[in-house]
């Protein structure tokens, strides 16, 4: 058996590119552009779940590719490739969970008294049965995670109160820009974050209450209020309010969270 025959046989059995994962997540972007609809001047998005449920083949194929990635391959990727992969996986499996149970008025209807929808193990990742909580709290936010609070504006919960689902995948080469834009977009949405001129309080999403520890220390800030300082003009059109926010001299109030499905009907 010649050396070249052995090499050729190896390439047939173990092709070099057979497991190469598309780091641009093209299939996911194609689906998002078909079924995500921007609303409120681009500050929020809705999803056409009804249409998507009738055409789930491409989403299924993308999720199969995600589930097929071996952990050893994932570990060889750059930090941004890993984080983009996990964000996209979380969002795509969230959509899949809704489609499996649609129609529903809220993702919380999918859970039960004993298990929330985020704890339901309904997909495979790195060779194990996983839940959405496994991705968010163990892989992204866990002890050996990414220390990246901006993920709270990228991970979506299929609800009106959550940040917008982008009409494109997160990709490593653009990840920092995409995360910054996600923060700015969410904080510019007056329905979920705003300065109340009458009360002098900064009214913000409950996300900042639930995950307050994640935001403290980001880019040198020492308190939760410091996180909002660079976004004063996004949060308020009032000059006095902008000054108070920019100086960190503002009282915070957490707004009720809207768990209604972000359904485009």
Secondary structure, DSSP 8 states (H G I E B T S, - for coil): --HHHHHHHHHHHS-TTTT---TT-HHHHHHHHHHEEEETTTTEEEE-HHHHHT--HHHHHHHHHHHH--HHHHTTS-HHHHHHHHHHHHHHHHHHHHHHH-S-S-GGGGS-SS--GGG---EEETTEEE-HHIIIIIIISSTTS---GGGGGTS--SBTTS----SS---GGGHHHHHHHHHHHHHT-TTTSEEETTTTEEEEETHHHHTHHHHTTGGG-SSHHHHHGGGHHHH-S-HHHHHHHHTT--EEEEE----SB-B--
